[in-house]
Amino acid sequence: MATNVSYASGDTALESLILHTAPDIFGEHGDGISNNNFLLAYLKEKKRFKVVDGGLEFWKGVLSRENSNAKWQSHEAPMSANLQDPNVRLRFDIMTFTDSIVINKKHEAMNKGRAMIKSYAQTLREQAEATIPNAFNSAFWKATPGTGEPESVRSLISITPTTGTIGGQSRVGNKALQNGAYTTAIADIGSEAGLSDLKKLIIRQAVTSRNLCDLVIMTDALYAGLSAYLDANRRYNPDSKMADLGFETIKMGKTVIGFEVATPTGNSGYTDTIPANYMFGINSNHLNFEVLKDGNFIWNPDGFERVGQTLNKALYFWVFCNLTTNLPRAHFVATNVSTA
C-alpha cells in the first residue's frame, strides 16, 4: 500500500496546481489589520482612517489659530482676509509596508503527501494575517521610528514636547506643536484620586469644551487596576462599539479607555509597545491614519506571481501609509502612573 502521495513533477503541472487551487482562498486583506489592531480599529470607527488619492507626501495644515474672518464687526468695517497660513503645515513621508506569501521549493509545494497544497497555502495565509497586525502595532509604539518606518504614537506624543521636530517643523517655541507631558506621580489609577487626575488631564488638553481627548491608552497592568476598581464599585461601563470589534475598553464620559500589552507575549518577536507606567491621551479629531488609494491593504488581486526565473510563487501584500496629526497640542502623555 502506498504510504505517500506524489503530485505531477512537471513544471507546467506544478504551476497549474498552485494557480488553480491557492488563488481561490486568497482575496483582499480587507479589514484584517484594522480590526485586529486597537488603535487602527478605533480610528476607523471614528472615521479617522483616511484614503488619499495620491501625492508625494501626507501634509497637514496646523490648526494653530482660529479663522480671523469669523468675528463681530460694524457693517461699515471692511472685511479682512487673514486666513490660515498655507506654509504652516506638517509633512509626513509615505511609508511602505509589504509582505508576501511564498510557495517555495518544489518539495514544499508538493508537500510529499503530508498535506494538500490548499491546506498549506491556508496555513501561510493565517501566519501572515497574525504577523501583519503585530508588525503594525510594533511600529505604532516605537520610541524612535527608523528610516522607512511610519510615525508612532510615542514620536507624535513626545515626553519632551518642547524640543525636537515633528512633521518637519520645530516644536521649540511653538505651543501648537507641543503635546501635554505630565510627569507628576499618579499613585493609583484605580482609585478616586487616580480617576480625578485622569479626568483633569483629559480636560486640560481640551482644544475646546467639546473637543476633548477621546481615547486613552495605557498598559495592561494599569488597565487591570482601573477596571477592577470600577467593577468593584459597579461603575464599569464598556464601550459597545469597540466590544463588537473584539476589544475590551471602558467608557468614561465620551472618552474610551483601552490598553496595549506592556510585556511581549508569544513568539511573534515584536517587542515595541507602550512603556510600563505610561498613559497616552489622544484626540482622534487631530490624529489620522492615512493610506494611498491604490495601496489600501491589498493582497495582489492577480493571485500568485512567479518569482524571477524559479518555480517559486508569491502572493504580495502592500500598503502605503503613515500616522499623521494636525495639532499635537491636543494630545498628552503621562509617564509616572501606578496602580495598587
C-alpha beads as a LAMMPS data file, in Angstrom:
LAMMPS data file: protein, C-alpha beads

340 atoms
339 bonds

1 atom types
1 bond types

-500.0 500.0 xlo xhi
-500.0 500.0 ylo yhi
-500.0 500.0 zlo zhi

Masses

1 110.0

Atoms # bond

1 1 1 0.000 0.000 0.000
2 1 1 1.260 3.443 -0.874
3 1 1 2.410 5.454 2.128
4 1 1 2.861 8.722 0.309
5 1 1 1.207 10.717 -2.425
6 1 1 3.185 12.469 -5.129
7 1 1 1.903 15.129 -7.461
8 1 1 2.995 15.546 -11.043
9 1 1 6.596 16.672 -11.192
10 1 1 6.412 18.594 -14.435
11 1 1 6.851 22.349 -14.163
12 1 1 3.649 23.049 -16.056
13 1 1 1.598 20.684 -13.951
14 1 1 3.002 22.091 -10.700
15 1 1 2.315 25.642 -11.796
16 1 1 -1.221 24.703 -12.756
17 1 1 -1.760 23.017 -9.389
18 1 1 -0.812 26.116 -7.421
19 1 1 -2.562 28.630 -9.615
20 1 1 -5.829 26.716 -9.771
21 1 1 -6.206 25.926 -6.082
22 1 1 -4.490 28.582 -3.990
23 1 1 -5.999 31.763 -5.506
24 1 1 -9.473 30.586 -4.554
25 1 1 -8.682 31.106 -0.889
26 1 1 -6.958 34.468 -1.228
27 1 1 -8.672 37.788 -1.560
28 1 1 -8.025 41.272 -0.286
29 1 1 -6.851 41.576 3.273
30 1 1 -9.833 43.833 3.855
31 1 1 -10.336 44.819 7.488
32 1 1 -7.912 42.247 8.845
33 1 1 -5.384 44.771 10.115
34 1 1 -7.693 47.481 11.369
35 1 1 -9.996 45.005 13.093
36 1 1 -7.089 43.348 14.907
37 1 1 -5.165 46.459 15.901
38 1 1 -6.694 48.508 18.716
39 1 1 -5.509 51.928 17.586
40 1 1 -6.469 51.383 13.931
41 1 1 -9.828 49.888 14.888
42 1 1 -10.654 52.955 16.966
43 1 1 -9.515 55.431 14.308
44 1 1 -11.557 53.605 11.702
45 1 1 -14.636 53.551 13.935
46 1 1 -14.215 57.311 14.466
47 1 1 -13.741 57.816 10.706
48 1 1 -10.135 58.995 11.142
49 1 1 -8.926 56.341 8.715
50 1 1 -8.419 58.321 5.511
51 1 1 -7.786 57.114 1.973
52 1 1 -5.855 59.656 -0.122
53 1 1 -5.824 59.685 -3.940
54 1 1 -2.123 60.419 -4.312
55 1 1 0.696 62.891 -3.770
56 1 1 4.332 62.839 -2.752
57 1 1 3.601 63.007 0.969
58 1 1 0.843 63.456 3.504
59 1 1 0.711 67.000 4.812
60 1 1 -1.479 68.579 7.444
61 1 1 -2.148 72.273 7.956
62 1 1 -1.531 73.066 11.627
63 1 1 -4.694 74.360 13.286
64 1 1 -2.758 76.773 15.457
65 1 1 -5.278 79.630 15.463
66 1 1 -8.870 80.439 14.655
67 1 1 -10.023 81.965 11.381
68 1 1 -9.737 85.707 11.967
69 1 1 -12.506 86.411 9.437
70 1 1 -15.030 84.994 11.910
71 1 1 -15.841 87.984 14.107
72 1 1 -18.406 90.559 15.126
73 1 1 -17.888 93.900 13.480
74 1 1 -19.614 97.035 12.265
75 1 1 -21.432 96.760 8.978
76 1 1 -19.290 99.646 7.764
77 1 1 -15.956 97.964 8.588
78 1 1 -14.015 96.317 5.719
79 1 1 -13.769 92.539 5.641
80 1 1 -10.325 91.168 6.426
81 1 1 -8.581 88.302 4.660
82 1 1 -6.343 86.830 7.368
83 1 1 -6.622 83.120 6.727
84 1 1 -4.609 80.055 7.706
85 1 1 -1.002 80.347 6.567
86 1 1 -0.567 77.603 3.921
87 1 1 3.118 77.308 4.813
88 1 1 2.371 76.292 8.396
89 1 1 1.979 72.589 7.865
90 1 1 3.375 69.263 8.962
91 1 1 4.769 66.868 6.363
92 1 1 4.784 63.108 6.746
93 1 1 6.530 60.852 4.254
94 1 1 4.514 57.998 2.809
95 1 1 5.868 54.736 4.201
96 1 1 5.562 51.341 2.558
97 1 1 4.729 48.081 4.318
98 1 1 4.977 44.854 2.337
99 1 1 4.599 41.159 2.909
100 1 1 4.439 38.092 0.711
101 1 1 3.237 34.538 0.944
102 1 1 5.670 32.314 -0.911
103 1 1 5.093 28.767 -2.096
104 1 1 8.753 27.889 -2.443
105 1 1 10.805 24.863 -3.274
106 1 1 9.225 22.086 -5.207
107 1 1 9.069 19.620 -2.325
108 1 1 7.203 22.200 -0.175
109 1 1 4.709 22.870 -2.933
110 1 1 4.176 19.154 -3.387
111 1 1 4.173 18.576 0.388
112 1 1 5.130 14.934 -0.188
113 1 1 1.597 13.883 0.615
114 1 1 1.639 15.159 4.197
115 1 1 -0.869 17.909 3.401
116 1 1 -2.771 19.176 0.433
117 1 1 -1.300 22.285 -1.181
118 1 1 -4.502 24.226 -0.478
119 1 1 -4.215 23.490 3.235
120 1 1 -0.563 24.510 3.199
121 1 1 -1.409 27.805 1.478
122 1 1 -4.137 28.475 4.033
123 1 1 -1.595 27.983 6.815
124 1 1 0.715 30.531 5.199
125 1 1 -2.187 32.979 4.919
126 1 1 -3.034 32.544 8.613
127 1 1 0.612 33.087 9.504
128 1 1 0.672 36.348 7.531
129 1 1 -2.588 37.610 8.992
130 1 1 -1.282 37.029 12.505
131 1 1 2.053 38.671 11.729
132 1 1 0.916 41.820 9.901
133 1 1 -1.193 43.348 12.725
134 1 1 1.665 42.659 15.158
135 1 1 4.111 44.427 12.850
136 1 1 1.814 47.447 12.580
137 1 1 1.276 47.566 16.325
138 1 1 5.019 47.376 16.939
139 1 1 5.588 50.306 14.578
140 1 1 2.966 52.452 16.321
141 1 1 4.733 52.116 19.682
142 1 1 8.377 52.515 18.689
143 1 1 10.199 55.126 20.776
144 1 1 12.048 56.412 17.723
145 1 1 10.893 55.294 14.254
146 1 1 13.721 54.256 11.984
147 1 1 14.256 55.179 8.354
148 1 1 11.385 53.891 6.257
149 1 1 9.107 53.366 9.274
150 1 1 5.863 55.259 9.949
151 1 1 5.301 57.751 12.730
152 1 1 4.493 56.233 16.100
153 1 1 2.267 57.372 18.942
154 1 1 5.417 57.842 21.008
155 1 1 7.016 60.124 18.392
156 1 1 3.892 62.214 17.764
157 1 1 3.158 62.465 21.502
158 1 1 6.570 63.184 22.997
159 1 1 7.747 63.078 26.619
160 1 1 9.930 66.094 25.699
161 1 1 7.450 68.172 23.679
162 1 1 9.391 71.446 23.830
163 1 1 12.351 70.046 21.903
164 1 1 12.948 68.412 18.547
165 1 1 10.792 68.456 15.455
166 1 1 7.531 66.997 14.245
167 1 1 6.484 66.738 10.616
168 1 1 9.490 68.828 9.607
169 1 1 8.564 71.689 11.967
170 1 1 10.412 72.641 15.168
171 1 1 8.496 72.163 18.406
172 1 1 10.668 74.797 20.108
173 1 1 8.588 77.869 20.977
174 1 1 5.555 76.593 19.031
175 1 1 2.833 75.654 21.514
176 1 1 0.556 74.249 18.829
177 1 1 3.176 71.556 18.230
178 1 1 3.760 70.772 21.918
179 1 1 1.635 67.992 23.383
180 1 1 0.968 67.759 27.099
181 1 1 3.564 65.879 29.173
182 1 1 2.590 65.030 32.750
183 1 1 5.402 63.659 34.932
184 1 1 3.868 64.104 38.386
185 1 1 3.177 60.756 40.039
186 1 1 -0.327 59.331 39.875
187 1 1 -0.052 56.916 42.767
188 1 1 -3.007 54.683 41.923
189 1 1 -5.035 54.990 38.736
190 1 1 -7.532 52.558 40.296
191 1 1 -8.737 54.997 42.936
192 1 1 -10.860 58.132 43.233
193 1 1 -7.712 60.257 43.223
194 1 1 -6.439 58.461 40.112
195 1 1 -9.753 58.923 38.306
196 1 1 -9.717 62.600 39.238
197 1 1 -6.174 63.011 37.857
198 1 1 -7.160 61.243 34.639
199 1 1 -10.202 63.460 34.148
200 1 1 -8.103 66.574 34.804
201 1 1 -5.593 65.517 32.140
202 1 1 -8.359 64.928 29.599
203 1 1 -9.914 68.317 30.296
204 1 1 -6.566 70.129 30.493
205 1 1 -5.698 69.107 26.924
206 1 1 -9.090 70.081 25.544
207 1 1 -8.935 72.226 22.428
208 1 1 -12.468 73.433 23.183
209 1 1 -15.035 72.347 25.767
210 1 1 -16.385 69.826 23.239
211 1 1 -13.063 68.828 21.703
212 1 1 -11.579 66.584 24.411
213 1 1 -9.140 63.685 24.290
214 1 1 -11.489 60.832 23.425
215 1 1 -9.044 57.925 23.616
216 1 1 -6.734 56.947 26.476
217 1 1 -4.327 54.038 26.017
218 1 1 -2.435 52.644 28.991
219 1 1 -0.520 49.491 29.876
220 1 1 -2.316 46.252 30.633
221 1 1 -1.287 46.491 34.308
222 1 1 -2.735 49.982 34.718
223 1 1 -5.896 48.999 32.888
224 1 1 -6.338 45.980 35.167
225 1 1 -6.126 48.198 38.262
226 1 1 -8.540 50.761 36.851
227 1 1 -11.098 48.242 35.585
228 1 1 -11.020 46.219 38.828
229 1 1 -11.712 49.351 40.862
230 1 1 -14.586 50.440 38.637
231 1 1 -16.056 46.933 38.584
232 1 1 -15.885 46.632 42.359
233 1 1 -17.805 49.883 42.644
234 1 1 -20.325 48.910 39.951
235 1 1 -19.098 51.702 37.690
236 1 1 -17.547 49.638 34.918
237 1 1 -19.001 50.814 31.622
238 1 1 -17.644 49.136 28.452
239 1 1 -17.711 50.755 25.037
240 1 1 -20.121 48.654 22.996
241 1 1 -18.745 49.624 19.578
242 1 1 -15.212 48.556 20.453
243 1 1 -16.585 45.412 22.123
244 1 1 -18.203 44.474 18.803
245 1 1 -14.714 44.618 17.262
246 1 1 -13.338 42.321 19.972
247 1 1 -11.617 44.874 22.230
248 1 1 -12.174 45.316 25.954
249 1 1 -12.494 49.001 26.838
250 1 1 -14.009 51.346 29.401
251 1 1 -16.203 54.318 28.510
252 1 1 -15.783 57.345 30.782
253 1 1 -17.958 60.172 29.527
254 1 1 -17.053 60.469 25.843
255 1 1 -13.558 59.050 26.397
256 1 1 -12.712 55.438 25.581
257 1 1 -10.007 53.826 27.727
258 1 1 -8.101 50.845 26.351
259 1 1 -4.751 49.131 26.755
260 1 1 -1.766 47.688 24.975
261 1 1 0.116 44.741 26.436
262 1 1 3.278 46.061 28.078
263 1 1 5.148 42.749 28.033
264 1 1 5.561 40.956 24.681
265 1 1 3.893 37.553 24.647
266 1 1 4.111 34.544 22.380
267 1 1 6.804 34.127 19.761
268 1 1 5.997 36.985 17.395
269 1 1 9.315 38.680 18.105
270 1 1 7.741 42.166 18.204
271 1 1 8.906 43.979 21.317
272 1 1 7.887 47.613 20.822
273 1 1 4.894 48.556 22.906
274 1 1 3.669 51.100 25.428
275 1 1 6.221 51.525 28.259
276 1 1 5.387 50.480 31.813
277 1 1 3.651 53.209 33.874
278 1 1 2.814 55.250 30.745
279 1 1 -0.585 56.517 29.660
280 1 1 -1.324 58.292 26.356
281 1 1 -4.271 60.587 25.700
282 1 1 -5.323 61.007 22.061
283 1 1 -7.756 63.426 20.485
284 1 1 -8.893 61.480 17.436
285 1 1 -10.113 64.686 15.782
286 1 1 -6.430 65.509 15.358
287 1 1 -4.937 62.082 14.640
288 1 1 -5.366 60.270 11.339
289 1 1 -4.107 57.110 9.732
290 1 1 -3.734 57.860 6.037
291 1 1 -3.211 55.440 3.171
292 1 1 -2.843 55.831 -0.583
293 1 1 -5.877 54.659 -2.501
294 1 1 -4.052 52.159 -4.701
295 1 1 -2.227 50.562 -1.794
296 1 1 -5.030 50.185 0.705
297 1 1 -4.312 46.813 2.375
298 1 1 -4.446 44.754 -0.801
299 1 1 -3.263 41.245 -1.474
300 1 1 -2.176 41.087 -5.087
301 1 1 -5.541 40.809 -6.868
302 1 1 -3.956 38.778 -9.683
303 1 1 -3.069 35.972 -7.299
304 1 1 0.308 34.255 -7.173
305 1 1 3.124 35.532 -9.352
306 1 1 6.242 33.732 -10.495
307 1 1 9.347 34.847 -8.606
308 1 1 12.165 35.539 -11.043
309 1 1 13.233 32.515 -13.058
310 1 1 12.241 29.975 -10.411
311 1 1 9.334 27.729 -9.582
312 1 1 8.604 29.915 -6.576
313 1 1 5.201 31.559 -6.479
314 1 1 4.408 34.573 -4.286
315 1 1 1.254 36.432 -3.314
316 1 1 2.174 40.009 -2.414
317 1 1 0.621 42.397 0.054
318 1 1 1.321 46.118 0.315
319 1 1 0.114 49.311 1.949
320 1 1 1.420 52.879 1.589
321 1 1 0.597 54.775 4.752
322 1 1 1.511 56.909 7.748
323 1 1 0.134 58.084 11.068
324 1 1 -0.431 61.865 10.997
325 1 1 -1.591 64.722 13.206
326 1 1 -2.522 68.341 12.571
327 1 1 -2.467 69.555 16.179
328 1 1 -0.018 67.798 18.543
329 1 1 -1.141 70.149 21.304
330 1 1 -4.414 68.174 21.522
331 1 1 -2.717 65.035 22.915
332 1 1 -0.955 64.165 26.173
333 1 1 1.305 61.578 27.783
334 1 1 1.601 60.750 31.489
335 1 1 4.848 58.970 32.399
336 1 1 4.534 58.189 36.110
337 1 1 1.294 56.262 36.632
338 1 1 0.968 53.387 39.077
339 1 1 -1.733 51.064 40.351
340 1 1 -2.202 49.128 43.561

Bonds

1 1 1 2
2 1 2 3
3 1 3 4
4 1 4 5
5 1 5 6
6 1 6 7
7 1 7 8
8 1 8 9
9 1 9 10
10 1 10 11
11 1 11 12
12 1 12 13
13 1 13 14
14 1 14 15
15 1 15 16
16 1 16 17
17 1 17 18
18 1 18 19
19 1 19 20
20 1 20 21
21 1 21 22
22 1 22 23
23 1 23 24
24 1 24 25
25 1 25 26
26 1 26 27
27 1 27 28
28 1 28 29
29 1 29 30
30 1 30 31
31 1 31 32
32 1 32 33
33 1 33 34
34 1 34 35
35 1 35 36
36 1 36 37
37 1 37 38
38 1 38 39
39 1 39 40
40 1 40 41
41 1 41 42
42 1 42 43
43 1 43 44
44 1 44 45
45 1 45 46
46 1 46 47
47 1 47 48
48 1 48 49
49 1 49 50
50 1 50 51
51 1 51 52
52 1 52 53
53 1 53 54
54 1 54 55
55 1 55 56
56 1 56 57
57 1 57 58
58 1 58 59
59 1 59 60
60 1 60 61
61 1 61 62
62 1 62 63
63 1 63 64
64 1 64 65
65 1 65 66
66 1 66 67
67 1 67 68
68 1 68 69
69 1 69 70
70 1 70 71
71 1 71 72
72 1 72 73
73 1 73 74
74 1 74 75
75 1 75 76
76 1 76 77
77 1 77 78
78 1 78 79
79 1 79 80
80 1 80 81
81 1 81 82
82 1 82 83
83 1 83 84
84 1 84 85
85 1 85 86
86 1 86 87
87 1 87 88
88 1 88 89
89 1 89 90
90 1 90 91
91 1 91 92
92 1 92 93
93 1 93 94
94 1 94 95
95 1 95 96
96 1 96 97
97 1 97 98
98 1 98 99
99 1 99 100
100 1 100 101
101 1 101 102
102 1 102 103
103 1 103 104
104 1 104 105
105 1 105 106
106 1 106 107
107 1 107 108
108 1 108 109
109 1 109 110
110 1 110 111
111 1 111 112
112 1 112 113
113 1 113 114
114 1 114 115
115 1 115 116
116 1 116 117
117 1 117 118
118 1 118 119
119 1 119 120
120 1 120 121
121 1 121 122
122 1 122 123
123 1 123 124
124 1 124 125
125 1 125 126
126 1 126 127
127 1 127 128
128 1 128 129
129 1 129 130
130 1 130 131
131 1 131 132
132 1 132 133
133 1 133 134
134 1 134 135
135 1 135 136
136 1 136 137
137 1 137 138
138 1 138 139
139 1 139 140
140 1 140 141
141 1 141 142
142 1 142 143
143 1 143 144
144 1 144 145
145 1 145 146
146 1 146 147
147 1 147 148
148 1 148 149
149 1 149 150
150 1 150 151
151 1 151 152
152 1 152 153
153 1 153 154
154 1 154 155
155 1 155 156
156 1 156 157
157 1 157 158
158 1 158 159
159 1 159 160
160 1 160 161
161 1 161 162
162 1 162 163
163 1 163 164
164 1 164 165
165 1 165 166
166 1 166 167
167 1 167 168
168 1 168 169
169 1 169 170
170 1 170 171
171 1 171 172
172 1 172 173
173 1 173 174
174 1 174 175
175 1 175 176
176 1 176 177
177 1 177 178
178 1 178 179
179 1 179 180
180 1 180 181
181 1 181 182
182 1 182 183
183 1 183 184
184 1 184 185
185 1 185 186
186 1 186 187
187 1 187 188
188 1 188 189
189 1 189 190
190 1 190 191
191 1 191 192
192 1 192 193
193 1 193 194
194 1 194 195
195 1 195 196
196 1 196 197
197 1 197 198
198 1 198 199
199 1 199 200
200 1 200 201
201 1 201 202
202 1 202 203
203 1 203 204
204 1 204 205
205 1 205 206
206 1 206 207
207 1 207 208
208 1 208 209
209 1 209 210
210 1 210 211
211 1 211 212
212 1 212 213
213 1 213 214
214 1 214 215
215 1 215 216
216 1 216 217
217 1 217 218
218 1 218 219
219 1 219 220
220 1 220 221
221 1 221 222
222 1 222 223
223 1 223 224
224 1 224 225
225 1 225 226
226 1 226 227
227 1 227 228
228 1 228 229
229 1 229 230
230 1 230 231
231 1 231 232
232 1 232 233
233 1 233 234
234 1 234 235
235 1 235 236
236 1 236 237
237 1 237 238
238 1 238 239
239 1 239 240
240 1 240 241
241 1 241 242
242 1 242 243
243 1 243 244
244 1 244 245
245 1 245 246
246 1 246 247
247 1 247 248
248 1 248 249
249 1 249 250
250 1 250 251
251 1 251 252
252 1 252 253
253 1 253 254
254 1 254 255
255 1 255 256
256 1 256 257
257 1 257 258
258 1 258 259
259 1 259 260
260 1 260 261
261 1 261 262
262 1 262 263
263 1 263 264
264 1 264 265
265 1 265 266
266 1 266 267
267 1 267 268
268 1 268 269
269 1 269 270
270 1 270 271
271 1 271 272
272 1 272 273
273 1 273 274
274 1 274 275
275 1 275 276
276 1 276 277
277 1 277 278
278 1 278 279
279 1 279 280
280 1 280 281
281 1 281 282
282 1 282 283
283 1 283 284
284 1 284 285
285 1 285 286
286 1 286 287
287 1 287 288
288 1 288 289
289 1 289 290
290 1 290 291
291 1 291 292
292 1 292 293
293 1 293 294
294 1 294 295
295 1 295 296
296 1 296 297
297 1 297 298
298 1 298 299
299 1 299 300
300 1 300 301
301 1 301 302
302 1 302 303
303 1 303 304
304 1 304 305
305 1 305 306
306 1 306 307
307 1 307 308
308 1 308 309
309 1 309 310
310 1 310 311
311 1 311 312
312 1 312 313
313 1 313 314
314 1 314 315
315 1 315 316
316 1 316 317
317 1 317 318
318 1 318 319
319 1 319 320
320 1 320 321
321 1 321 322
322 1 322 323
323 1 323 324
324 1 324 325
325 1 325 326
326 1 326 327
327 1 327 328
328 1 328 329
329 1 329 330
330 1 330 331
331 1 331 332
332 1 332 333
333 1 333 334
334 1 334 335
335 1 335 336
336 1 336 337
337 1 337 338
338 1 338 339
339 1 339 340
